[in-house]
Amino acid sequence: MTNICESDEKIVACNWLPIDTMVEIDGEVYRVADRMNRRYQKPYMDVLVDTKAEAFERGRQVKTVYIIN
């Protein structure tokens, strides 16, 4: 399987923040670089991971998100 994002940058998909907004989750800084399906609005975010297995392992979580800019 090919990695969709060939970068070390941490990426989230989010519909309620502008693209390129930086957010902090659990001490890690992520950049909003994508959108989710229209039905997912505030407070949902999707964190990009390397594999489908990793996504299932992490599952759905509730986290505090700090907007940096």
N, C-alpha and C positions, 0 to 999 in steps of 0.2 A: 504494500500500500504506500502511496506517495503522500508525503506531508503537504497539506494545502498551503501552509505558511512557512516558507523557507526563511525563517528569521528567528533570532533569539528573543525578539520582542514579545511581551505578553499581551495578548489581544482578548477583548471582550466584544460581544455583540449586544447592542442595547438600543431600544427604540426611543427612549425618553431623554437621552443626552446627545448633544451634537457630536458628530464624527470628530475624532482627534482629541476629545476630552480625556484627560488623564484621571484615573481613579485609583484608590488604594484599597486593597482587600487583603486582610491578614498580613499586613506589612509588605505586600508585593504591589508594585505599580503596574497597572494595565492601561492600554490605550483603547478607546472605543474606535473600532475600525470596521464594524459591520452592523447590519440590522437583523432583527429577528422577524419571524412571522408577525403580521400586523396585530394578531389577537393578543400578543404578549406586550403589555404596556407596563408602566411603573408598578411594581418595583423589580420586574424581572430583568436578569442579565444572563448571558451565556458565555462561559469562559472557554476559549479555544484550547483543546488538549490534542495530543499527538495521535491518539488512537480511539476508536470506538470503545474498546475494552476499558481504557482509562476513564472515559466519560461515564460508563456504567458503574465503574468502581467508585467514582466520586459521588455519583447520584445527585439528587436535588438537595441543596443545602440552604440554610438561612444564614446570611452574613451581614456584617455592618460594612457599608461602602462609604468611603470618604472621597468627595470630589475635590481634586487637587486644583484644576483650572477649568 
